Amino acid sequence: MEKRKMKNLDIDASLLGFGCMRLPTIDGEIDKLEAKRMMDYAYSKGVNYFDTAYPYHGGKSELVVGEIIKGYKRETFYLADKLPLWECKNEEDISRIFHEQLEKCGVDYFDFYLIHAVNKDRIKQIEEFKVFEQLEKFKKEGKLHRIGFSFHDDLAAFKLWADLYPWDFVQIQLNYMDIDHQQGIEGYHILTEKGIPVIVMEPVKGGGLVKFNDKIEKIFNNIDKEASIASWAFRWVGSLPNVKVILSGMTTMEQVKDNIKTFSNFAPLNDEEQGIIKLVRKEILDLSKVDCTSCNYCMTCPNGVDIPANFRLFNSFSMYKNTNHIKWAFGTLKKDDKTSEFCTDCGECIPKCPQQIDIPEELRNQVSYFKENGIIE
């Protein structure tokens, strides 16, 4: 397993990090046995970085992760958790939530602790709730070891956050399709110049970079037909030397094994392969409709619309023209009144979207596009 040293932190983390946002489920609940099987396998193959958060799986990710890591020696892995500022109404909530997280995970300390999904509007809470003072107190008490933030906003806001504190590390969304999105690749370079280690989330764009139409997949397969499509995305991110951990929100054992294959004897992209990525990027930009990563921050919709599911269908049809599957999937959503047709343009979802998508407008575009192509009659 490829390891990357964070010199300023004296850390040797596995380049592949296990993101616990998309654990396997049965009837809406985490499949604990399968999640344990997957995490145990990854751990046995050298994965030593596990990432969870307060809202993941309706607050149950931390509990399940805590149950699983009880079987690992504490000094053999790094655990990351996150402070949800949007849940904090006062200064006392910071300490309450933090200690609740320690208890749920069954640990005495977090190796990495992040201020979760920050944007320009949350800066005012930092001072109001004395966030840095509290986190530094926890650090002195040995309850957390490193302080960082995860980011979802534009480049201007990113620059504000990057200069706000002497961060130990920073987590950003980055993949070969998002080089100009949010902080983009410029944000990576800003952190590198500051000597701040980078942890990357959404390297395969919420699953959007793991399967394409035949034309695009042929571009990859002509170079290496044995490599998975997803592996190209991971290798692109891993080719950036200041990226120290790449998080993958794995849902199946198949994904775990494929990722282990990619990150064992890891090979950065060569010049020819970088050229292939540029070609594929152009092909995808010509096809994709909505820049959604299925993070679910926009949910729950007051009108019952399953926003991420609709956008997945929108993009999938635009890229693959898989008519029969989309008709079936859209029909399934419609039985539960969850399709884009039920959007009332209330706008409640717009400020919640980390990707800054005008969700009601894109839902209207989806309805029009589906009608034009016979998905909606």
N, C-alpha and C positions, 0 to 999 in steps of 0.2 A: 504494500500500500504506500503510495506516494505521501511523504510527509513534508511539510513546509515549516521552517523555523521562523517564529516571530522573535527576532533577535532582541528587541526592546522589552519583550515580555518573558523571555526565556521559555518559550513554548514550542513544542514539536507536535503540531496538530496534523491529523490526517487531512489531505486535500479534499477528500470526500467527507462532507458532514451529513449526518442523518437528520433531515428536517421532519419534525413530528406534527406537521400541520395536516397531512393527508394520509394518516394511518388507515389501514383497511377497516371496513365497517360491515356490520350485518344489521339490517333493519334500523339503520341510523345510528347504531352504537358501535364504538370501537370493538373490533374483533381482537380481544386481548391475546388469545393464543397465537393468532397469526402475526400480530404485531410483535409479540415476544420472539417468535421464530425468526422473523425478519431482522429485528435488532440484534438478536444473539448471533445470527449468521454474520451480519456486518461487523459486529464487534470482534468476532473470531478471526475475521480477515483483516483486521487492523484499523477499522473505523473507530476513532476515539473522540469524536465531537458530536454531541447530541443537542439539538435545538428545539425548545418548546416555547410556549407563550400562554399567557393567562386566558385569552379567548379561544384558543384552538380546540376544535371539537366540543364547542359549548362549555369550555372550562374543564374538560375531562382529560385532555392530552397530558397535562402535568401529572395527574393521578396515575395514569397508565404508565407513563415514562418512569415515574417514581417506583412503581411496582417492579418494572423490568430491571432497572439499574441497581436494585438491591442486590442482585446476583453478581455485580461487578465490583472489584476492589476500587474504592473511591479514587485512589491516586492514579488509576490507569485510564481515566477518561475525563473529558471536559464537558461540563453541562452549562448550556446557555439558556437564560430565561429573560423575560422582558417586562418592563413597567408600562401598563396601559394608562397613559395620562388621561385619556378620555373617560376613564372610570373614576378619576380622582376629583372630588368636589372640594377638598380642603387638604391642608398639610398633613393631617392625621391619616388620611387615606393612603399616603405613600408608604408609611411604615406598616399599616394594617395589611395592605395587599402584598408587600414584600415578604412579610413573615408568613402570611398564608401560603405563598408560593413555596417557600422553603419547606413548610410542613407537607404540602401536597406532594412535593417531589421527594420527600423523605431524606433531605440532605442538610448538612450544617452550613453549606456555603455554595454559592454559584461561582463557577470559574469565569464566566462572562455574563454581564448583566447589561441589558440595553434599555434605553428609553425607546419605546416601541412606536414605529410608524410616525415619525415626527414630521411636522410641516411648519410653515411660517406662523400659523395661528397658535401653536403650542408653546412658542418661546415665552410668552407672557406667564404661562403656568410655572415655568422653571424658577423664576424669581418669586412669584407669589407663594408657591408652596415650598420654597427652599429645597428644591430637589437635589441640587448638587451637595448642599450641606448634609442632607440626610444620607445620600449615597456614600459620601466620603466617611460619614460616621459608621455606616455598615461595613465599609472597607476596612477601617481601623479595627473594627471588632472581629474581622476575619470572616464576615458573612458573605462578602463578595470580593472577588480578586481584581476584576478589570471592568472598566466602565466604558460603554459605547452607546451608539444609537443606530436604529434602523430608519431608513429614509424613504418617504414617498411625497415628493413635491417637485418643484422646478429647480433649475440650476441656481437661480438667485437665492432661493431659500436655502439650498444646500450650502452655499458659501457662507451664509450667516451661521448655520449650525456648525460647520467645520471650524469656524473661528470662535465658537462660543465657550470652548472648554478644551483643556489638554487631553483629548480622548486617547484611550489605550488602543482602540480599534473602532472601525465603523463598518456597518453592514449596508450594502446598496443592492438595488436591483440592476442586474447587468446581463445581457446576452447579445448575440450578434445582430439581433433585430432592434435592440434598444440603445444603440450607441448615441442617439440624439434625443432620447426620451428621458424624462425626469432629469437627474444630474448627468446621465449619459457617461460616455467615456471620459469627458472632461473632468467629471467628479472623481473618477479613478485617478487621473493624473494629479489632481489637486491633493488627494490623500497621499499619493506616492511622494510628492514633493515635500509634504509635511512629515514624512516618515511614519505615517499611520497605517498599520496593517489593514487590509481589506478583506471582508467576508462577503461573499456574493450569494444573493437569493435570486430565485426565478431564472436560473441559468438556461432552462428549457422553456421559459415563458409559460409556466403553468401547464405544460404538456403540449403547447403549440408548436414546439420544434422537434417533436418525436416522430411525426408521420406526415407525409405530404402526398400530393397526387403523383402519378407515375412519372410524369415529366421531370419533376424536381428530384424525386428519389433516384431516378436514373443518373442524374448528375453526380450524386454521391456514390452510387454503386459502381459507376464506371471507374472510380478511383480505388474503392475497397468494398467489395460486395459482402465481406464478412463482418464489417463494422456496422453497428446499429446507427440509425439516423440520429438518435439522441447523443451518441458518443461524440459526434462532431461538435455539438453545442457545448458539451462539457470541456472538450479539448480546446475550443476557442477561448473560453473563459480562463482555463488553466494555463494558457500560453502567456497570460499576463503575470509577470513574476511577483508583483506585490499582492496578488490574490493568494491568501493563505488557507482559506477554507471555501469550498463550493457546496452550498446546501442543496440537497435533493429531497423533495418531499415524496418519498417512495410509498407506493400503495400496494405493490405486489412483490412477491419474492422474485419474480422474473426481472423486475426493475432493479432490485437489489443486486442480483447476480450480474446483470449487464453492466451496472455501474462499477461493481467491484472489478470486472474485467477491464473497464476503461481506465480505472485509477490504479491498477496494478501494472507496474512497468509503464507508467504514464509517459506519453509522447506528445510534446507540444506540436502544434500545427507547423508544417514547413511552408515555404513560400508558395508552392503550387497549391497546397491545401487552403491557405489563406485566400488565394484567388478563387477557389471553388466557393468558399463562404460568401465572397462578394457577389459572385454570380447568383447564388441561391437567394441572397438577401434581395437582390433586384427582382427576381422572379416572385418572391413572396409578397413584396410590397405592391406588386402589380395585381395581387389576388386578394389579400386580406382586407376585411371590411372594418373590424373594430379591434382596438388595441387593448383587449381585456385579458387579464391573467387568471380569472376565476378565484380571486383572493377572498371573495364573499363579503368584503367590508361594506358593500352597498345593501346587503341584506339585513333584516327582513323588509321586503317591500310592503307598505301598508295596503296595497291593492292585490297582493298575492303573486305578483309577477316574479318568476325565477329568472332574475336578470342575467346572471352568469350562464345559465343553461341556454337561454335564448341567444346570447352572443356566441356561445360555442357552436350552436347550430348555424347561425348566420355566417361565421367564418368558415366552418366546415363545408357548407354548401358552396360558398364562393370559391374555395380552393379545390374541392374535389368533385363538385357537381354530383354528389351521391344522393340522387333524388329519392329513391325508395327508402333509404335509411332516414333521411331528414323528414320525409312525410310521416313515417312511423313515430319518430322521436317527437316531432312537433305535435302530432296528434295525442301522444301520451301526456305531454304538458298541458294540452288544451282540455283534456278530461278533468284536470284538477284546477282549471282556470288560472294557469300559470304562464300563459303565452304573452308575448309582447302586445297583443291586441287589447289586453286588459290594463295597459298603462293609461293613467289619467293625467299625465304631465304635471303631477303635484310638485316635482322637483326635490323631494326629500332625499333622494339618492345622490344627487349631484355633489354636494360637499363631502360625502363619505368616500368618494371614489379616489383611490391613490393615483390612478392613471389620468385623472382629470377629464374623464369622458363625459360629454353631454349625453347622459344615458337616455332620457326621454326622446331626444332627437334621433339617436341611433336605433332605438326600438321602433320608431316610426319608419326609419329607413329599412329596417328588417321587414316590416309588414309589407311595404311597397315592393321590395325586392322579391319576397316570397310570392306575392300575388302575381308579379310579372313572370315568374318562372314556374307557376302552377303548383307551388307548395300549399298556398292558401287559395281556396276557390272563392 
